Amino acid sequence: MTNARAETAAEKPSFRAALRRRRCLIVVDGFYEWLSTAKGKQPFYFHLENQRLFAFAGLWEQWHAPGGELLKTCTILTTRANALLAPIHHRMPVILRPQDYDQWLDPRMQDPHALDPLLCPYPAEQMQAYPVNPAVNRPSFNCPQCLDLAALP
């Protein structure tokens, strides 16, 4: 599962233990969300206004596949959308502030509800978004042009 709802992760068997003991940072420079339009889905690129790297609140897990292979996986925690994302999607990744990284990663922090204040929408006024080329949805389209400004359909 690529996403986990921050509001329910502490109760879900899939994420409960990881939220207590296996938290991580997923470092990115931006992310995409898709707006449904009459002509199809239009991707938007979201990033911080200063275009610096930032981190999502993540959880990691290690488990054995049915064939015995050891798998290491991770998931991104999500929360309700801020005002910038809300017109496009009702959820957004939890973006942690740099000053919260140590608390998020602290292995002594075993009470998941003590982390609740970190699991809120990132301030919309500190983010930017713009529409990008719809080809970004194709795995074979993996190039800098993914971030080119696109006209809305």
HELIX and SHEET records of a PDB file:
HELIX    1   1 ARG A   16  ARG A   21  1                                   6    
HELIX    2   2 PRO A   98  ASP A  100  5                                   3    
HELIX    3   3 TYR A  101  LEU A  105  1                                   5    
HELIX    4   4 PRO A  112  LEU A  118  5                                   7    
HELIX    5   5 ALA A  124  GLN A  126  5                                   3    
HELIX    6   6 PRO A  134  ASN A  137  5                                   4    
HELIX    7   7 PRO A  144  LEU A  147  5                                   4    
SHEET    1   A 4 ASN A   3  ARG A   5  0                                        
SHEET    2   A 4 LEU A  70  ARG A  80  1                                        
SHEET    3   A 4 PHE A  54  HIS A  64 -1                                        
SHEET    4   A 4 ARG A  23  VAL A  28 -1                                        
SHEET    1   B 3 ASN A   3  ARG A   5  0                                        
SHEET    2   B 3 LEU A  70  ARG A  80  1                                        
SHEET    3   B 3 ARG A  91  PRO A  93 -1                                        
SHEET    1   C 4 ASN A   3  ARG A   5  0                                        
SHEET    2   C 4 LEU A  70  ARG A  80  1                                        
SHEET    3   C 4 PHE A  54  HIS A  64 -1                                        
SHEET    4   C 4 ILE A  95  LEU A  96 -1                                        
SHEET    1   D 3 PHE A  31  THR A  37  0                                        
SHEET    2   D 3 GLY A  40  LEU A  48 -1                                        
SHEET    3   D 3 MET A 127  PRO A 131 -1                                        
END                                                                             
